[in-house]
Amino acid sequence: MATDPLEEDHPEESQPRSSGGQPGNPGTHLLRAIARFPVMIVVITMLGSFGALVAALSQPNTYTSVGLLLVRMGARERQTPETAVTPGLESRGSHVAAGDELLMLSNPALQRRVAAEVGAARILSPYDPSEKDDATTATHVRWVHLLQAWLMHTLHGPPPNLEAVPTDALTSGAIAAIANGAYISAQRNSNTIIVSYTAHNPELSRDVATAYVRVLQQRHREFYETDSSHSFVSERLDAAILDAETVRKDLLAMRRDDGVHDLEGSQQALVDENRDIVTQLHRDAIELESLAARSLVIEGQLRDETPWLEASADKSPPADDSNVPHGEDVERTDNNSDTARNYETLASLLNERQDVLGELAALERLFVKTSEQYRREVDPLKDRLASIDERIARQLEFADRSVPGSLPTPLLQPGRQVNSIYTELVIEQLENARQREALRTSITARTAVLEANRTELARLAALGPAHARLDRELAEKERYVAELEIAHTRSATLHLIDSDERMGSLLVTQEPFLPTDKDGPNRAKTLLMGLFGGAGLGLAMALARQLLDSRIRYPEDAERILGLRVIGVVPEQRSWRRAGKRLRSQMSRRS
């Protein structure tokens, strides 16, 4: 069998090899691929552009409405359970920022509230591009809208009948739509919260954003609501007032039963009174000793004095019985025994009078002169004193006025007169005895009062712990009531602020607006992406076919594979290509 001389000289090159496997310039391969497959590249590019156009038209227009909330934290936000009953104890932690508020407001239950407020059916209403078309809408725009509606109907199917959907499923779908379209974030380095919602309808986006802002404000007020704190403080205040009143009643009952309304005051008054009594007892003891010493002196003087003096003949008046009264109190006698008896009677009257005066003085020290008991004790003594004075006056009626200090004439013996010094000493001694008796009575009474006061002090000291315990408990209860009253006033003020929406800490600085320009989709961008994507894909497929083609199509490939220089190139004829295809098909059938 004859062999090809080319195969003999180059046996290793007898089989053609892929041009992709040989080294070459990538740019050359790309240009050759573009030259070989221009139709394919154009077709793929057009397909990519068409697909981008379909994708752009199948996406509904979107509108975004944005609202802004300013977070300004006050006393309500810093209130803790402790501060509710302890005024002045504020939270010392870091100030609550918008980020913390955002975490608190990130609650899925809020989306359910928004869905209930706006309406689940409205949120899930299908997009209709021709909904707002009218006679003023351009014809090409209406055609585009109709095409867009047909594409959406074809790709996504007919819109569901929302009236036939169960309420729970409808609400769940609305919540999912809100979760996908809502965006809540905190502005960086600011206490501002951004609330936005994207929907296919500008009115719907505004209404949902407005509802979301309103729900966030309600959530903030509910989270920091002070109504429970106010109720709690009110209940605690009523209970504290009841406890304090109970302790006060117990204390008053104890004071009433013990007969003490002011324990400390009573004790201090008794101590002061005892101090005064001791001082007065000391003075009375000194005065009593002084009177006792004076009594001893008087007794010595009385022993030295003679009660009778000899009367001179020229000065002794004759006895005259014409003026002598006859009665039961005054008796005339001419003997020494009767004179002595009359003197003893006068001395007894004087002594009795001094005793009555001493009793009166003692009563004045013990009782108040205006008291009823003083009058009951004094009136009999005054009557008795008046009777004694009358009897003494009748004894002294016929006294010898020529001799000072002399005794009544009936008491004189003929030729004798009473020693006036002796009489004065006797009267002084009687007064001394009366004063000593009055002092002894006063000392006895004061000593009794002192002992009674000491007994009362001991009783008050025994009652002291119980009274002090109730006093301390009442003071603590009243202090706690005062603190709760302050807390109650504070919580009532915060509750009043809570009831006014204008006083909220979450303020709307920008109401969600009605968007006039659509937010998306960017159809021009989609078309450009489809165009360039299709062109790139077409070039990639053309280059792949070029690199994977194993036939020798270019002189450079022949020279590189055969190692020979190309002398000439015969232009390709289409008839040759068809003949070659027929020949290859026949050979394949024979084989």
C-alpha positions in Angstrom: 0.0 0.0 0.0 1.4 3.3 -1.0 2.1 5.8 1.7 2.0 9.5 1.7 5.5 10.9 1.6 4.5 13.5 4.1 3.5 10.8 6.6 6.8 9.0 6.0 8.9 12.1 6.7 6.8 13.1 9.7 5.1 10.1 11.1 4.3 11.9 14.4 2.3 14.4 12.5 0.2 12.0 10.5 -2.9 12.9 12.5 -4.1 16.4 12.6 -4.1 18.0 16.0 -6.4 20.6 17.5 -5.4 24.1 16.9 -6.5 24.8 20.5 -3.8 22.6 21.8 -1.1 24.6 20.0 0.4 27.8 21.2 -1.0 30.9 19.6 -2.1 34.4 20.3 -5.4 34.5 22.3 -6.4 37.7 20.5 -5.9 35.9 17.2 -8.1 33.0 18.3 -10.8 35.5 19.5 -10.7 37.3 16.2 -10.9 34.1 14.2 -13.8 33.0 16.5 -15.7 36.3 15.8 -15.0 35.9 12.1 -16.1 32.3 12.0 -19.3 32.6 14.3 -20.7 36.1 13.9 -24.2 34.9 13.6 -24.0 32.9 16.7 -22.6 35.7 18.7 -25.3 38.1 17.5 -28.0 35.6 18.2 -26.8 34.9 21.7 -26.5 38.6 22.4 -30.0 39.3 21.2 -31.3 36.4 23.3 -29.5 37.9 26.4 -31.0 41.3 25.7 -34.4 39.8 25.2 -34.2 37.9 28.4 -33.1 41.0 30.2 -36.0 42.9 28.7 -38.4 40.2 29.8 -36.9 40.2 33.3 -37.2 44.0 33.5 -40.7 44.1 32.3 -41.8 41.3 34.6 -40.6 43.2 37.7 -43.1 45.7 39.2 -42.3 49.3 39.9 -41.3 49.9 43.5 -41.7 53.0 45.6 -40.0 53.7 49.0 -41.4 56.0 51.7 -39.1 57.0 54.6 -39.9 58.3 58.1 -37.5 59.4 60.8 -37.9 59.0 64.6 -35.9 60.8 67.2 -35.1 58.9 70.4 -34.9 61.2 73.5 -34.7 59.2 76.7 -36.1 60.7 79.9 -37.0 59.7 83.4 -39.5 57.0 82.3 -36.8 55.2 80.3 -34.4 55.3 83.2 -36.9 54.1 85.7 -36.3 50.8 87.4 -38.4 48.8 89.9 -36.3 50.3 92.7 -36.9 53.9 91.6 -40.6 53.4 91.6 -40.6 53.4 95.4 -37.3 55.2 96.0 -37.3 58.7 94.6 -33.9 60.1 93.6 -32.5 56.6 92.9 -32.0 57.0 89.1 -30.3 54.5 86.8 -26.6 55.3 86.7 -26.0 53.2 83.6 -25.1 54.4 80.2 -27.7 56.5 78.4 -30.0 54.5 76.2 -29.2 55.1 72.6 -31.1 54.5 69.3 -29.5 51.1 68.9 -30.9 49.8 72.1 -34.3 51.3 71.2 -34.0 49.5 67.8 -33.4 46.2 69.5 -36.4 46.7 71.7 -38.6 47.6 68.8 -37.5 44.6 66.7 -40.5 42.6 67.5 -42.4 40.4 64.9 -45.6 41.2 66.7 -45.3 44.8 65.4 -45.6 43.6 61.8 -48.9 41.9 62.7 -50.2 45.3 64.1 -49.1 47.0 60.9 -50.9 44.4 58.8 -54.1 44.8 60.9 -54.0 48.6 60.7 -53.3 48.8 56.9 -55.2 45.7 55.9 -53.7 42.4 54.8 -55.7 42.4 51.5 -54.4 45.7 50.5 -50.8 44.8 51.3 -51.1 41.6 49.2 -53.0 43.3 46.4 -51.3 42.3 43.0 -49.4 44.8 40.9 -51.3 46.2 37.9 -49.1 48.4 35.7 -52.1 49.8 33.8 -54.0 50.6 37.0 -53.4 54.4 36.6 -53.6 54.6 32.8 -56.1 57.0 31.5 -56.8 59.0 28.3 -53.8 61.2 29.0 -51.4 58.3 29.1 -49.2 58.0 26.0 -50.1 55.1 23.7 -46.7 53.5 23.8 -46.7 53.6 27.5 -50.1 51.9 27.6 -48.8 49.2 25.2 -45.7 48.7 27.4 -48.0 48.4 30.4 -50.2 45.9 28.7 -47.1 43.9 27.6 -45.8 44.1 31.2 -49.1 42.8 32.6 -49.2 39.9 30.1 -45.6 39.0 31.0 -46.3 39.0 34.7 -49.5 37.0 34.2 -47.6 34.5 32.0 -44.5 34.2 34.3 -46.2 34.4 37.7 -49.6 33.1 36.9 -53.0 34.8 37.5 -53.4 36.9 40.6 -55.0 34.9 43.5 -58.5 35.6 44.7 -57.7 37.2 48.1 -61.3 36.9 49.2 -61.1 33.2 49.1 -57.9 33.0 51.1 -58.3 32.2 54.8 -57.8 35.1 57.2 -54.8 33.5 59.0 -53.1 32.7 55.7 -53.8 36.2 54.4 -52.4 37.8 57.6 -49.3 35.5 57.4 -48.7 36.6 53.8 -49.1 40.2 54.7 -46.6 39.9 57.6 -44.1 38.2 55.3 -44.6 41.0 52.8 -44.0 43.6 55.5 -40.9 41.8 56.7 -39.5 41.8 53.2 -40.4 45.4 52.4 -39.8 47.2 55.7 -36.3 48.4 56.7 -35.7 49.8 60.2 -32.2 51.0 61.1 -30.4 53.4 63.4 -28.6 56.3 61.9 -24.9 56.1 62.8 -23.7 58.4 65.6 -27.2 59.7 66.1 -30.3 58.9 68.1 -32.4 58.8 64.9 -34.3 55.7 63.8 -35.0 55.3 60.0 -38.2 53.6 59.1 -38.8 52.8 55.4 -41.1 50.6 53.4 -40.9 49.6 49.7 -44.1 48.6 47.8 -45.3 48.6 44.3 -47.7 51.4 45.0 -46.7 54.8 46.4 -49.8 55.2 48.5 -49.3 51.8 50.0 -45.6 52.4 50.8 -46.5 55.7 52.5 -49.4 54.2 54.5 -47.4 51.2 55.6 -44.5 53.4 56.7 -46.9 55.7 58.6 -48.5 52.8 60.3 -45.1 51.3 61.2 -44.1 54.7 62.8 -47.3 54.8 64.7 -47.0 51.2 65.9 -43.3 51.9 67.0 -44.5 54.8 69.1 -47.2 52.7 70.7 -44.7 50.0 71.4 -42.4 52.4 73.0 -45.1 53.8 75.2 -46.2 50.3 76.1 -42.7 49.2 76.9 -42.0 52.1 79.2 -45.6 52.4 80.4 -45.8 53.7 84.0 -49.4 52.7 84.6 -48.4 49.5 86.3 -45.8 51.4 88.4 -48.4 54.0 89.3 -50.9 51.3 90.4 -48.2 49.5 92.3 -47.1 52.7 94.1 -50.7 53.6 94.8 -51.3 50.2 96.4 -48.1 50.3 98.4 -49.0 53.9 99.6 -52.5 52.8 100.7 -51.0 49.8 102.5 -48.3 51.9 104.2 -50.9 54.5 105.3 -53.0 51.7 106.8 -49.9 50.2 108.6 -48.9 53.6 110.0 -52.5 54.3 111.2 -52.5 50.9 112.9 -49.2 51.6 114.7 -50.5 55.1 115.7 -53.7 53.6 117.2 -51.6 51.0 119.1 -49.4 53.8 120.4 -52.3 56.0 121.5 -54.0 53.0 123.1 -50.8 52.2 125.1 -50.5 55.8 126.2 -54.1 55.9 127.2 -53.8 52.7 129.2 -50.6 53.8 130.8 -51.8 57.3 131.5 -48.8 58.8 129.6 -49.2 60.9 126.5 -45.6 62.2 126.4 -43.3 59.7 128.0 -40.1 61.7 127.6 -41.8 65.0 128.6 -43.4 63.3 131.6 -40.0 61.8 132.7 -38.3 65.2 132.2 -41.0 67.0 134.2 -40.7 64.4 137.0 -36.9 64.7 137.1 -37.2 68.5 137.2 -39.8 68.4 139.9 -37.7 65.9 142.0 -34.7 68.2 141.6 -36.7 71.1 142.9 -38.1 69.0 145.8 -34.7 67.9 146.8 -33.5 71.5 146.8 -36.4 72.6 148.8 -36.0 69.7 151.3 -32.4 70.7 151.7 -33.5 74.3 152.5 -36.3 73.1 154.8 -33.8 70.9 156.7 -31.4 73.9 157.1 -34.3 76.1 158.3 -35.5 73.4 160.7 -32.1 73.1 162.2 -32.0 76.9 162.5 -35.4 76.9 164.3 -34.3 74.1 166.6 -31.2 76.0 167.6 -33.3 79.1 168.2 -35.7 77.1 170.3 -32.9 76.0 172.6 -31.8 79.6 173.0 -35.3 80.7 173.8 -35.7 77.9 176.4 -32.5 79.1 178.1 -33.8 82.7 178.1 -37.1 81.5 179.5 -35.3 79.8 182.4 -33.5 83.0 183.1 -36.6 85.2 183.1 -39.2 85.4 185.9 -42.8 85.4 184.7 -43.9 87.9 187.4 -42.7 91.3 188.4 -43.3 93.2 191.7 -45.7 96.1 191.1 -44.9 99.4 192.9 -47.4 100.8 195.3 -47.9 104.0 193.4 -48.3 102.3 190.1 -50.5 99.4 191.1 -54.0 100.3 190.3 -56.7 99.4 192.8 -58.6 96.4 192.1 -61.8 97.2 190.3 -64.2 94.5 189.6 -66.9 96.7 188.0 -65.5 96.2 184.5 -64.8 92.5 184.7 -67.0 90.6 182.3 -68.7 87.5 183.5 -68.8 84.7 181.1 -67.6 81.2 180.3 -64.3 82.3 178.6 -63.0 84.9 181.2 -63.0 84.2 184.9 -61.8 86.6 187.6 -59.8 85.1 190.5 -57.8 86.6 193.3 -55.5 83.6 193.8 -52.3 82.5 192.2 -53.8 79.3 190.8 -56.5 81.0 188.9 -54.1 83.5 187.5 -51.8 80.7 186.3 -54.7 78.9 184.9 -55.9 82.0 183.0 -52.3 82.4 181.7 -52.2 78.8 180.6 -55.6 79.4 178.8 -54.2 82.4 176.9 -51.0 80.5 176.1 -53.0 77.5 174.9 -55.1 79.8 172.7 -52.0 81.4 171.3 -50.4 78.0 170.7 -53.6 76.7 169.1 -53.7 79.8 166.9 -50.1 79.2 165.7 -50.9 75.6 164.9 -53.9 76.7 162.8 -51.7 79.2 161.0 -49.1 76.5 160.4 -51.6 74.2 158.9 -52.8 77.0 156.6 -49.3 77.7 155.5 -48.7 74.0 154.9 -51.9 73.8 152.8 -50.8 76.8 150.7 -47.6 75.0 149.9 -49.3 71.7 149.0 -52.3 72.9 147.0 -53.2 75.5 144.6 -55.3 78.3 146.2 -57.9 78.2 143.5 -58.5 74.4 143.7 -61.6 72.9 145.2 -59.7 70.6 147.6 -57.8 73.7 149.0 -61.1 75.4 149.7 -62.5 72.3 151.4 -59.4 72.0 153.7 -59.0 75.7 154.4 -62.6 76.8 155.2 -62.8 74.8 158.5 -59.4 76.1 159.5 -60.4 79.7 158.8 -63.6 79.2 160.9 -61.5 77.7 163.7 -59.0 80.6 163.5 -61.8 83.1 163.7 -63.2 81.4 166.8 -59.7 81.4 168.4 -59.2 85.1 167.6 -62.6 85.9 169.2 -61.7 84.1 172.4 -58.2 85.7 172.5 -59.8 89.2 172.0 -62.2 88.5 174.9 -59.3 87.5 177.1 -57.3 90.7 176.1 -60.4 93.0 176.4 -59.3 94.2 179.9 -55.6 94.2 179.4 -53.5 96.8 181.2 -52.6 99.3 178.4 -50.2 101.2 180.6 -47.7 98.3 180.6 -46.7 97.2 177.1 -46.9 93.4 176.7 -48.8 92.9 179.9 -51.4 90.2 180.4 -55.0 91.0 180.9 -55.9 92.6 184.2 -57.9 89.7 185.4 -54.8 87.6 185.2 -52.8 89.9 187.5 -52.4 89.2 191.2 -52.5 92.2 193.5 -49.1 93.8 193.7 -47.7 91.7 190.7 -47.4 92.2 186.9 -46.4 89.8 184.1 -42.8 90.1 182.8 -43.2 91.4 179.2 -39.9 89.9 178.1 -41.0 86.5 179.3 -44.3 86.9 177.5 -42.6 87.7 174.2 -40.2 84.8 174.6 -43.2 82.5 175.2 -45.0 83.8 172.1 -41.7 83.5 170.1 -41.3 80.0 171.3 -44.8 79.1 170.3 -44.2 80.6 166.9 -41.0 78.7 166.6 -42.8 75.5 167.4 -45.5 76.3 164.9 -42.9 76.9 162.2 -41.0 73.7 163.0 -44.2 71.7 162.9 -45.1 73.3 159.6 -41.6 72.5 158.2 -41.9 68.9 159.4 -45.3 68.6 157.8 -43.9 70.2 154.6 -40.9 67.9 154.6 -43.1 64.9 155.1 -45.4 65.9 152.3 -42.5 66.7 150.0 -40.8 63.4 150.8 -44.0 61.6 150.0 -44.3 63.5 146.7 -40.6 62.7 146.0 -41.2 59.0 146.6 -44.3 59.0 144.5 -42.3 60.7 141.7 -39.6 58.2 141.9 -42.1 55.4 141.8 -43.7 57.0 138.7 -40.2 57.4 137.1 -39.6 53.7 137.7 -42.9 52.9 136.1 -42.2 55.1 133.1 -38.8 53.6 132.8 -40.4 50.2 132.6 -42.8 51.4 130.0 -40.1 53.1 128.0 -39.0 50.2 125.8 -42.5 49.4 124.6 -43.3 53.1 123.9 -39.9 53.6 122.3 -40.4 50.6 120.0 -43.8 51.9 118.9 -42.4 55.4 118.5 -39.6 54.1 116.3 -42.0 51.9 114.3 -44.4 54.8 113.8 -41.5 57.1 112.7 -40.3 54.5 110.2 -43.9 54.0 108.9 -44.4 57.7 108.5 -41.1 58.2 106.8 -41.9 55.3 104.4 -45.3 56.9 103.8 -43.6 60.3 103.0 -41.3 58.5 100.5 -44.2 56.8 98.9 -46.1 60.0 98.6 -43.2 61.5 96.7 -43.0 58.4 94.5 -46.8 58.5 94.0 -46.7 62.2 92.9 -43.8 61.3 90.5 -45.5 58.3 89.1 -48.8 60.2 88.7 -46.9 62.9 86.7 -45.3 60.3 84.5 -48.7 58.6 84.0 -50.1 61.9 83.0 -47.3 62.4 80.5 -47.9 58.9 79.2 -51.5 59.7 78.4 -50.5 62.5 76.1 -49.0 61.3 72.8 -47.3 64.7 72.3 -45.2 64.1 75.3 -43.7 60.8 74.1 -40.0 60.2 74.1 -40.1 58.8 70.5 -40.7 61.8 68.3 -41.5 61.8 64.6 -39.0 64.2 63.0 -40.1 63.3 59.5 -43.5 61.9 58.5 -43.4 59.2 55.8 -43.9 61.0 52.5 -45.7 60.0 49.3 -42.9 59.0 46.9 -43.2 60.6 43.4 -40.3 58.8 41.7 -40.0 55.0 41.5 -37.3 53.4 43.5 -36.9 50.4 41.1 -36.4 48.4 39.1 -33.5 49.9 37.1 -34.6 48.6 33.7 -31.9 50.3 31.8 -29.3 48.6 33.9 -31.0 45.3 33.5 -31.0 45.7 29.7 -27.4 46.6 29.6 -26.5 43.6 31.8 -28.5 41.4 29.4 -26.8 42.9 26.4 -23.3 42.6 27.7 -24.0 39.3 29.3 -25.4 37.8 26.0 -22.4 39.3 24.1 -20.0 37.8 26.5 -21.7 34.5 26.4 -21.6 34.5 22.6 -17.9 35.4 22.5 -17.2 32.7 25.0 -19.0 30.1 23.0 -17.4 31.1 19.7 -14.0 31.1 21.3 -14.6 27.7 22.8 -15.7 26.3 19.4 -12.6 27.8 17.8 -10.3 26.4 20.3 -11.9 22.9 20.3 -12.0 22.7 16.5 -9.3 20.1 15.4 -9.3 20.8 11.6 -6.6 22.7 9.9 -8.1 25.9 8.6 -5.3 28.4 8.4 -1.8 28.3 6.7 -0.1 29.0 10.0 -1.6 25.9 11.4 -0.4 23.9 8.4 3.2 25.3 8.7 3.3 24.7 12.4 2.0 21.1 12.2 3.8 20.0 9.0 6.9 22.0 9.5 6.8 23.0 5.8 6.4 26.3 4.2 3.1 27.0 2.5 3.6 27.8 -1.1 0.0 28.9 -1.9 -3.5 28.9 -0.7 -6.4 27.7 -2.8 -9.5 29.7 -1.8 -12.3 27.7 -0.3 -15.3 27.0 -2.6 -18.7 26.4 -1.2 -19.2 23.5 -3.7 -16.2 21.9 -2.3 -17.5 22.1 1.2 -20.8 20.5 0.1 -18.9 17.8 -1.8 -16.7 17.1 1.1 -19.7 16.7 3.4 -21.3 14.2 0.9 -18.1 12.3 0.6 -17.7 12.0 4.4 -21.3 10.9 4.8 -20.8 8.2 2.2 -17.7 7.0 3.8 -19.4 6.8 7.1 -22.2 4.7 5.7 -19.7 2.3 4.0 -17.9 1.9 7.2 
